[in-house]
Amino acid sequence: MDEFLEKFGEKIKTYRELCGYSQERLAELCEVSTNTINSIENGKTFLTYQTLKKISTALNIQIPELFQVEVNSTDENNRLLHQIVTRAKNMTPEQQKQVIKILKSFE
């Protein structure tokens, strides 16, 4: 198996799990089959640009970030940061301001 495809697939899987999606749910959001998501996550196949765009949108992550495969996908700091960003994107501006105040209190 190609090492890049394997690491890329692991990254997709990590972000999918952080979002709380099953492979089936991500497939639905991206309008592809569950087998396609499974093959991508297991490093058996790569994806089209259209699918890449849909996956990045569904996972709330920028496309270039998915290609940073040198970063260990199990790194706890990256996982926590992604959870914070994902949740913040779904907040109202007022809630985001409150979170910023809370974060500043730790400085």
C-alpha positions as CSV (number, residue, x, y, z in Angstrom):
1,M,0.0,0.0,0.0
2,D,1.2,3.5,-0.8
3,E,2.4,5.3,2.4
4,F,0.9,8.6,1.3
5,L,-2.5,7.1,0.6
6,E,-2.4,5.3,3.9
7,K,-1.6,8.4,5.9
8,F,-4.1,10.6,3.9
9,G,-6.8,8.0,4.6
10,E,-6.0,8.0,8.3
11,K,-6.3,11.7,8.4
12,I,-9.7,11.6,6.7
13,K,-10.8,9.0,9.2
14,T,-9.5,11.0,12.2
15,Y,-11.4,14.1,11.1
16,R,-14.5,12.1,10.3
17,E,-14.5,10.6,13.8
18,L,-13.8,14.0,15.4
19,C,-17.0,15.2,13.7
20,G,-18.9,12.2,15.0
21,Y,-19.7,10.9,11.6
22,S,-20.0,7.3,10.6
23,Q,-18.6,6.3,7.2
24,E,-22.2,6.1,6.0
25,R,-23.0,9.6,7.1
26,L,-19.9,11.1,5.5
27,A,-20.8,9.2,2.3
28,E,-24.3,10.7,2.4
29,L,-22.9,14.2,2.9
30,C,-20.4,13.8,0.0
31,E,-22.9,12.0,-2.3
32,V,-20.6,9.0,-2.7
33,S,-20.9,5.3,-1.6
34,T,-19.8,4.0,1.8
35,N,-17.4,1.8,-0.1
36,T,-15.7,4.9,-1.6
37,I,-15.2,6.4,1.9
38,N,-13.9,3.1,3.2
39,S,-11.5,2.7,0.3
40,I,-10.2,6.2,0.8
41,E,-9.7,5.8,4.6
42,N,-7.9,2.5,4.1
43,G,-5.5,3.9,1.6
44,K,-6.7,1.7,-1.2
45,T,-7.8,4.5,-3.6
46,F,-7.5,8.3,-4.0
47,L,-10.4,10.6,-4.6
48,T,-11.5,13.0,-7.3
49,Y,-11.2,16.7,-6.8
50,Q,-15.0,17.0,-6.5
51,T,-15.1,14.4,-3.7
52,L,-12.1,16.1,-2.0
53,K,-14.1,19.4,-1.9
54,K,-17.1,17.7,-0.5
55,I,-15.2,15.9,2.2
56,S,-13.3,19.0,3.3
57,T,-16.7,20.9,3.5
58,A,-18.3,18.1,5.4
59,L,-15.4,17.8,7.9
60,N,-15.0,21.6,8.2
61,I,-11.4,21.5,7.2
62,Q,-9.4,23.3,4.5
63,I,-8.2,21.1,1.6
64,P,-4.5,22.0,2.2
65,E,-4.8,20.8,5.8
66,L,-5.8,17.3,4.6
67,F,-2.5,17.1,2.7
68,Q,-0.3,17.8,5.7
69,V,0.2,14.1,6.2
70,E,3.5,14.5,8.0
71,V,1.6,15.5,11.1
72,N,0.6,12.4,13.2
73,S,-3.1,12.1,12.9
74,T,-3.3,10.8,16.5
75,D,-1.6,13.9,17.9
76,E,-3.9,14.9,20.8
77,N,-3.2,18.6,20.4
78,N,-4.3,18.6,16.8
79,R,-7.4,16.6,17.7
80,L,-8.4,19.0,20.4
81,L,-7.7,22.0,18.3
82,H,-9.9,20.6,15.5
83,Q,-12.7,20.0,18.0
84,I,-12.6,23.5,19.2
85,V,-12.6,25.0,15.7
86,T,-15.4,22.7,14.5
87,R,-17.6,23.6,17.5
88,A,-16.8,27.4,17.2
89,K,-17.9,27.4,13.5
90,N,-21.3,26.4,14.6
91,M,-21.7,29.1,17.3
92,T,-23.4,32.4,17.0
93,P,-21.0,35.5,16.9
94,E,-22.1,36.2,20.5
95,Q,-21.1,32.7,21.6
96,Q,-17.8,33.0,19.8
97,K,-17.1,36.3,21.6
98,Q,-17.8,34.5,24.9
99,V,-15.4,31.7,24.0
100,I,-12.7,34.2,23.2
101,K,-13.1,35.9,26.6
102,I,-12.8,32.5,28.3
103,L,-9.7,31.6,26.3
104,K,-8.1,35.0,27.1
105,S,-8.6,34.3,30.8
106,F,-6.0,31.5,30.5
107,E,-3.2,33.9,29.3
